[in-house]
Amino acid sequence: MRNKTRYLVLVVFLFLAMLSACQTPEEPEDTTPPIDPPNGEEDTQYPEEELPYTVEEVFSGQEFDRPLDIQNAEDSSGRIFVVEQGGRIHSLSGEGAAESQLFLDISDRVDDSSYEKGLLGLAFHPDFAENGLFYVNYTDTTDTVIARFSIDEENPEAADPASEEQILTFDQPYNNHNGGQLAFGPDGYLYIATGDGGGAGDPQGHGQDRSTLHGNILRIDVDTEDEDEKYAIPPDNPYAGNTRGFREEIYAYGFRNPWRFSFDERTGNLWAADVGQDRVEEINLVEKGKNYGWNIMEGSLCFDPATDCDTFGLEMPVFEYHHPIGRSITGGYVYRGERFGDLYGAYIYGDFVTGMIWALWYDENSYPINATLADTNLQITSFGLSEENELYLSDYNGKIYTITQNQ
């Protein structure tokens, strides 16, 4: 990532008029913003009927307890897995599923006593169809736990709770900013989002401290052949083998709470949405070894406005929006499905507080174009993909939805 000049919010409500209905562009054809970008200090309200998309409930009749994550196993089963904050994972056979099946229950070891604690993330091993292995990210009473589970030998449709092997644990000094996302990258390594450990303003300075696992995107090799090690450090990790006390697991650092990240299936780019504190929500394209600024910066702004902060060596977000527009970003995916050709290649994301859903087209050589897709009343906790790369999203109040075009 090259350093970018500060991008302010560009809201393009009539974006469909710019795009040919018969094309599925990788990027917007017109790289010049069609309207002047607002300053991010106020959000213009438009009638709902002007927005091109809405949401539609799927798995009708199914209600989940505080769903936080949606994943598929890429095992050709077509199943969707819904992660509940309290420690359960349910599987559904597809959008027409009449009822869910309990896949895993580890509620006896998960601490969900605080708003940002619980069972936070799920990732299936790339060879899950053959080895039956998957990974979860949860909090117990004191720590973040990254654990591996396997399928129940007597019931291949469910996991064995007793098969847990804790791969990585580290303390959480506060109840919030625990990160949560897990995902295998195109390189086969496991990536892990960790927050700064909580407390307003990062009081322990974790965001800029490379001797801690907090405030990072981590990358580890869970397929190590060393029987004495639970994971290995990829040899090209930026601090592999360093003698300065930096954690070798770190892939990139300087994050506040990168709740959700994802990889673009076509390009392999790593997109991370970092939840802000008082002013800015940000989207980053994450590259190895880069510093994404927290708590020197909040987005492209100095975290302490009274200081003329030094931005040298810091990566600016590719896009950001200010808090009147939303207050807690929920990262999504670059859309590579077939249902909505006009969204192909756009990064789809939302906001937990306002329920807004947007599409962002980004080209490093031009101005980003951001379009409002839908205005919902949902508390959007996560986006997910089917095996066909079609989008789902979870509402904290218990339902799963998909995006659909307004008629």
SULKAVEN-V298228 format. One record per residue. RES is the residue in one letter. SS is DSSP state (hx for helix, st for strand, lp for the rest). OMEGA is omega as a letter, one per 40 degrees, with the letter a starting at -180 (none if undefined). D_LAST is the distance of its C-alpha to the last C-alpha in whole Angstrom. Layout:
res=RES ss=SS omega=OMEGA d_last=D_LAST
res=RES ss=SS omega=OMEGA d_last=D_LAST
This chain:
res=M ss=lp omega=i d_last=39
res=R ss=lp omega=i d_last=41
res=N ss=lp omega=a d_last=41
res=K ss=lp omega=i d_last=38
res=T ss=lp omega=a d_last=38
res=R ss=lp omega=i d_last=36
res=Y ss=lp omega=i d_last=33
res=L ss=lp omega=a d_last=31
res=V ss=lp omega=i d_last=27
res=L ss=lp omega=a d_last=25
res=V ss=st omega=a d_last=22
res=V ss=lp omega=a d_last=19
res=F ss=lp omega=a d_last=16
res=L ss=lp omega=a d_last=15
res=F ss=hx omega=a d_last=16
res=L ss=hx omega=i d_last=14
res=A ss=hx omega=a d_last=16
res=M ss=hx omega=a d_last=19
res=L ss=lp omega=i d_last=18
res=S ss=lp omega=a d_last=18
res=A ss=lp omega=a d_last=15
res=C ss=lp omega=a d_last=18
res=Q ss=lp omega=i d_last=20
res=T ss=lp omega=a d_last=20
res=P ss=lp omega=i d_last=22
res=E ss=lp omega=i d_last=25
res=E ss=lp omega=i d_last=25
res=P ss=lp omega=a d_last=23
res=E ss=lp omega=a d_last=25
res=D ss=lp omega=a d_last=26
res=T ss=lp omega=i d_last=28
res=T ss=lp omega=a d_last=29
res=P ss=lp omega=a d_last=27
res=P ss=lp omega=i d_last=25
res=I ss=lp omega=i d_last=26
res=D ss=lp omega=i d_last=28
res=P ss=lp omega=i d_last=28
res=P ss=lp omega=a d_last=28
res=N ss=lp omega=i d_last=31
res=G ss=lp omega=a d_last=30
res=E ss=lp omega=i d_last=32
res=E ss=lp omega=a d_last=29
res=D ss=lp omega=i d_last=25
res=T ss=lp omega=a d_last=23
res=Q ss=lp omega=i d_last=20
res=Y ss=lp omega=i d_last=17
res=P ss=lp omega=a d_last=15
res=E ss=hx omega=a d_last=12
res=E ss=hx omega=i d_last=9
res=E ss=hx omega=a d_last=11
res=L ss=lp omega=a d_last=10
res=P ss=lp omega=a d_last=8
res=Y ss=st omega=i d_last=9
res=T ss=st omega=i d_last=9
res=V ss=st omega=a d_last=12
res=E ss=st omega=a d_last=12
res=E ss=st omega=i d_last=16
res=V ss=st omega=a d_last=18
res=F ss=lp omega=a d_last=21
res=S ss=lp omega=a d_last=21
res=G ss=lp omega=i d_last=24
res=Q ss=lp omega=i d_last=25
res=E ss=lp omega=a d_last=26
res=F ss=lp omega=a d_last=28
res=D ss=lp omega=i d_last=31
res=R ss=lp omega=a d_last=30
res=P ss=st omega=a d_last=28
res=L ss=st omega=a d_last=29
res=D ss=st omega=i d_last=29
res=I ss=st omega=a d_last=27
res=Q ss=st omega=i d_last=28
res=N ss=lp omega=a d_last=29
res=A ss=lp omega=a d_last=32
res=E ss=lp omega=a d_last=32
res=D ss=lp omega=i d_last=34
res=S ss=lp omega=i d_last=32
res=S ss=lp omega=a d_last=31
res=G ss=lp omega=a d_last=28
res=R ss=lp omega=i d_last=29
res=I ss=st omega=a d_last=27
res=F ss=st omega=a d_last=29
res=V ss=st omega=a d_last=29
res=V ss=st omega=i d_last=31
res=E ss=st omega=a d_last=32
res=Q ss=lp omega=a d_last=34
res=G ss=lp omega=i d_last=37
res=G ss=lp omega=i d_last=38
res=R ss=st omega=i d_last=36
res=I ss=st omega=i d_last=34
res=H ss=st omega=i d_last=32
res=S ss=st omega=i d_last=31
res=L ss=st omega=a d_last=28
res=S ss=lp omega=i d_last=28
res=G ss=lp omega=a d_last=24
res=E ss=lp omega=i d_last=21
res=G ss=lp omega=a d_last=22
res=A ss=lp omega=a d_last=25
res=A ss=lp omega=i d_last=26
res=E ss=lp omega=a d_last=29
res=S ss=lp omega=i d_last=30
res=Q ss=st omega=i d_last=33
res=L ss=st omega=a d_last=36
res=F ss=st omega=a d_last=36
res=L ss=st omega=i d_last=39
res=D ss=st omega=i d_last=40
res=I ss=lp omega=a d_last=42
res=S ss=lp omega=i d_last=42
res=D ss=lp omega=a d_last=46
res=R ss=lp omega=a d_last=46
res=V ss=lp omega=i d_last=43
res=D ss=lp omega=i d_last=43
res=D ss=lp omega=a d_last=40
res=S ss=lp omega=i d_last=42
res=S ss=lp omega=a d_last=40
res=Y ss=lp omega=a d_last=37
res=E ss=lp omega=i d_last=37
res=K ss=lp omega=i d_last=39
res=G ss=lp omega=i d_last=38
res=L ss=st omega=a d_last=37
res=L ss=st omega=a d_last=35
res=G ss=st omega=a d_last=34
res=L ss=st omega=i d_last=34
res=A ss=st omega=i d_last=35
res=F ss=st omega=i d_last=36
res=H ss=lp omega=i d_last=39
res=P ss=lp omega=i d_last=38
res=D ss=lp omega=a d_last=40
res=F ss=hx omega=a d_last=39
res=A ss=hx omega=i d_last=39
res=E ss=hx omega=a d_last=43
res=N ss=hx omega=i d_last=44
res=G ss=lp omega=a d_last=42
res=L ss=st omega=i d_last=42
res=F ss=st omega=a d_last=40
res=Y ss=st omega=i d_last=40
res=V ss=st omega=i d_last=39
res=N ss=st omega=i d_last=39
res=Y ss=st omega=i d_last=40
res=T ss=st omega=i d_last=43
res=D ss=lp omega=a d_last=46
res=T ss=lp omega=a d_last=48
res=T ss=lp omega=a d_last=49
res=D ss=st omega=i d_last=47
res=T ss=st omega=a d_last=44
res=V ss=st omega=i d_last=45
res=I ss=st omega=a d_last=43
res=A ss=st omega=i d_last=44
res=R ss=st omega=i d_last=44
res=F ss=st omega=i d_last=44
res=S ss=st omega=i d_last=44
res=I ss=st omega=i d_last=43
res=D ss=st omega=a d_last=45
res=E ss=lp omega=a d_last=47
res=E ss=lp omega=i d_last=47
res=N ss=st omega=a d_last=43
res=P ss=st omega=i d_last=41
res=E ss=st omega=a d_last=38
res=A ss=st omega=i d_last=39
res=A ss=st omega=i d_last=41
res=D ss=lp omega=a d_last=45
res=P ss=hx omega=a d_last=45
res=A ss=hx omega=a d_last=49
res=S ss=hx omega=a d_last=48
res=E ss=lp omega=i d_last=47
res=E ss=st omega=a d_last=49
res=Q ss=st omega=a d_last=48
res=I ss=st omega=a d_last=48
res=L ss=st omega=i d_last=48
res=T ss=st omega=i d_last=48
res=F ss=st omega=a d_last=49
res=D ss=st omega=i d_last=49
res=Q ss=lp omega=a d_last=47
res=P ss=lp omega=i d_last=49
res=Y ss=lp omega=a d_last=46
res=N ss=lp omega=a d_last=43
res=N ss=lp omega=i d_last=40
res=H ss=lp omega=a d_last=39
res=N ss=lp omega=a d_last=40
res=G ss=lp omega=i d_last=37
res=G ss=lp omega=a d_last=36
res=Q ss=lp omega=i d_last=34
res=L ss=st omega=i d_last=36
res=A ss=st omega=i d_last=35
res=F ss=st omega=i d_last=37
res=G ss=lp omega=i d_last=37
res=P ss=lp omega=i d_last=37
res=D ss=lp omega=i d_last=41
res=G ss=lp omega=i d_last=41
res=Y ss=lp omega=i d_last=42
res=L ss=st omega=i d_last=41
res=Y ss=st omega=a d_last=39
res=I ss=st omega=i d_last=39
res=A ss=st omega=i d_last=38
res=T ss=lp omega=i d_last=40
res=G ss=lp omega=a d_last=40
res=D ss=lp omega=i d_last=43
res=G ss=lp omega=i d_last=44
res=G ss=lp omega=a d_last=43
res=G ss=lp omega=a d_last=45
res=A ss=lp omega=i d_last=44
res=G ss=lp omega=a d_last=44
res=D ss=lp omega=a d_last=46
res=P ss=lp omega=i d_last=49
res=Q ss=lp omega=i d_last=50
res=G ss=lp omega=a d_last=49
res=H ss=hx omega=a d_last=48
res=G ss=hx omega=a d_last=45
res=Q ss=hx omega=a d_last=48
res=D ss=lp omega=a d_last=50
res=R ss=lp omega=i d_last=50
res=S ss=lp omega=i d_last=53
res=T ss=lp omega=i d_last=50
res=L ss=lp omega=a d_last=47
res=H ss=lp omega=i d_last=45
res=G ss=lp omega=a d_last=43
res=N ss=st omega=i d_last=42
res=I ss=st omega=i d_last=40
res=L ss=st omega=i d_last=43
res=R ss=st omega=a d_last=43
res=I ss=st omega=i d_last=46
res=D ss=st omega=a d_last=47
res=V ss=lp omega=i d_last=46
res=D ss=lp omega=i d_last=48
res=T ss=lp omega=i d_last=51
res=E ss=lp omega=i d_last=54
res=D ss=lp omega=a d_last=57
res=E ss=lp omega=a d_last=57
res=D ss=lp omega=a d_last=58
res=E ss=lp omega=i d_last=55
res=K ss=lp omega=i d_last=52
res=Y ss=lp omega=i d_last=50
res=A ss=st omega=i d_last=51
res=I ss=lp omega=i d_last=50
res=P ss=lp omega=a d_last=49
res=P ss=lp omega=i d_last=52
res=D ss=lp omega=i d_last=49
res=N ss=lp omega=a d_last=48
res=P ss=lp omega=a d_last=49
res=Y ss=lp omega=i d_last=52
res=A ss=lp omega=i d_last=53
res=G ss=lp omega=a d_last=57
res=N ss=lp omega=i d_last=57
res=T ss=lp omega=a d_last=60
res=R ss=lp omega=a d_last=59
res=G ss=lp omega=i d_last=57
res=F ss=lp omega=i d_last=54
res=R ss=lp omega=a d_last=52
res=E ss=lp omega=i d_last=51
res=E ss=lp omega=a d_last=48
res=I ss=st omega=i d_last=46
res=Y ss=st omega=i d_last=44
res=A ss=st omega=a d_last=43
res=Y ss=st omega=a d_last=43
res=G ss=lp omega=a d_last=43
res=F ss=lp omega=i d_last=40
res=R ss=lp omega=i d_last=39
res=N ss=lp omega=a d_last=37
res=P ss=lp omega=a d_last=35
res=W ss=lp omega=a d_last=33
res=R ss=st omega=i d_last=30
res=F ss=st omega=i d_last=31
res=S ss=st omega=i d_last=30
res=F ss=st omega=i d_last=31
res=D ss=lp omega=a d_last=29
res=E ss=lp omega=a d_last=29
res=R ss=lp omega=a d_last=30
res=T ss=lp omega=a d_last=32
res=G ss=lp omega=i d_last=34
res=N ss=lp omega=i d_last=33
res=L ss=st omega=i d_last=33
res=W ss=st omega=i d_last=31
res=A ss=st omega=i d_last=32
res=A ss=st omega=a d_last=30
res=D ss=st omega=a d_last=33
res=V ss=lp omega=a d_last=33
res=G ss=lp omega=a d_last=35
res=Q ss=lp omega=a d_last=37
res=D ss=lp omega=a d_last=37
res=R ss=lp omega=a d_last=35
res=V ss=st omega=i d_last=33
res=E ss=st omega=a d_last=31
res=E ss=st omega=i d_last=31
res=I ss=st omega=a d_last=30
res=N ss=st omega=i d_last=33
res=L ss=st omega=a d_last=34
res=V ss=st omega=i d_last=37
res=E ss=lp omega=a d_last=40
res=K ss=lp omega=i d_last=43
res=G ss=lp omega=a d_last=46
res=K ss=lp omega=a d_last=44
res=N ss=st omega=a d_last=44
res=Y ss=lp omega=i d_last=41
res=G ss=lp omega=a d_last=42
res=W ss=lp omega=e d_last=42
res=N ss=lp omega=i d_last=44
res=I ss=lp omega=a d_last=45
res=M ss=st omega=i d_last=42
res=E ss=st omega=a d_last=39
res=G ss=lp omega=i d_last=36
res=S ss=lp omega=a d_last=38
res=L ss=st omega=i d_last=40
res=C ss=st omega=a d_last=43
res=F ss=lp omega=i d_last=43
res=D ss=lp omega=a d_last=46
res=P ss=lp omega=a d_last=45
res=A ss=lp omega=a d_last=49
res=T ss=lp omega=i d_last=50
res=D ss=lp omega=a d_last=49
res=C ss=lp omega=a d_last=48
res=D ss=lp omega=a d_last=49
res=T ss=lp omega=a d_last=46
res=F ss=lp omega=i d_last=48
res=G ss=lp omega=a d_last=47
res=L ss=st omega=i d_last=44
res=E ss=lp omega=i d_last=41
res=M ss=lp omega=i d_last=38
res=P ss=lp omega=i d_last=34
res=V ss=lp omega=i d_last=32
res=F ss=st omega=i d_last=30
res=E ss=st omega=i d_last=30
res=Y ss=st omega=a d_last=28
res=H ss=st omega=a d_last=30
res=H ss=lp omega=i d_last=30
res=P ss=lp omega=a d_last=29
res=I ss=lp omega=i d_last=26
res=G ss=lp omega=a d_last=26
res=R ss=lp omega=i d_last=29
res=S ss=lp omega=a d_last=29
res=I ss=st omega=i d_last=27
res=T ss=st omega=a d_last=26
res=G ss=st omega=a d_last=26
res=G ss=st omega=a d_last=24
res=Y ss=st omega=i d_last=24
res=V ss=st omega=a d_last=24
res=Y ss=lp omega=i d_last=21
res=R ss=lp omega=i d_last=22
res=G ss=lp omega=a d_last=20
res=E ss=lp omega=a d_last=18
res=R ss=lp omega=a d_last=15
res=F ss=lp omega=a d_last=14
res=G ss=hx omega=a d_last=16
res=D ss=hx omega=i d_last=15
res=L ss=hx omega=a d_last=17
res=Y ss=lp omega=i d_last=20
res=G ss=lp omega=i d_last=23
res=A ss=lp omega=i d_last=21
res=Y ss=st omega=a d_last=23
res=I ss=st omega=a d_last=20
res=Y ss=st omega=a d_last=22
res=G ss=st omega=i d_last=21
res=D ss=st omega=a d_last=24
res=F ss=lp omega=a d_last=25
res=V ss=lp omega=a d_last=26
res=T ss=lp omega=a d_last=23
res=G ss=lp omega=i d_last=20
res=M ss=st omega=i d_last=19
res=I ss=st omega=a d_last=17
res=W ss=st omega=i d_last=18
res=A ss=st omega=a d_last=19
res=L ss=st omega=i d_last=22
res=W ss=st omega=a d_last=24
res=Y ss=lp omega=i d_last=27
res=D ss=lp omega=a d_last=30
res=E ss=lp omega=a d_last=34
res=N ss=lp omega=a d_last=35
res=S ss=lp omega=a d_last=32
res=Y ss=lp omega=i d_last=30
res=P ss=lp omega=i d_last=27
res=I ss=st omega=a d_last=24
res=N ss=st omega=a d_last=22
res=A ss=st omega=i d_last=18
res=T ss=st omega=i d_last=16
res=L ss=st omega=a d_last=13
res=A ss=st omega=i d_last=13
res=D ss=st omega=a d_last=15
res=T ss=lp omega=i d_last=16
res=N ss=lp omega=a d_last=19
res=L ss=lp omega=i d_last=20
res=Q ss=lp omega=a d_last=24
res=I ss=st omega=a d_last=23
res=T ss=st omega=a d_last=26
res=S ss=st omega=i d_last=25
res=F ss=st omega=i d_last=23
res=G ss=st omega=a d_last=24
res=L ss=st omega=i d_last=23
res=S ss=lp omega=i d_last=23
res=E ss=lp omega=i d_last=26
res=E ss=lp omega=i d_last=23
res=N ss=lp omega=i d_last=23
res=E ss=lp omega=a d_last=19
res=L ss=st omega=i d_last=19
res=Y ss=st omega=i d_last=19
res=L ss=st omega=a d_last=20
res=S ss=st omega=i d_last=23
res=D ss=st omega=a d_last=23
res=Y ss=lp omega=a d_last=26
res=N ss=lp omega=i d_last=26
res=G ss=lp omega=a d_last=26
res=K ss=lp omega=i d_last=22
res=I ss=st omega=a d_last=21
res=Y ss=st omega=i d_last=17
res=T ss=st omega=i d_last=15
res=I ss=st omega=i d_last=12
res=T ss=st omega=a d_last=9
res=Q ss=st omega=i d_last=6
res=N ss=lp omega=a d_last=4
res=Q ss=lp omega=none d_last=0
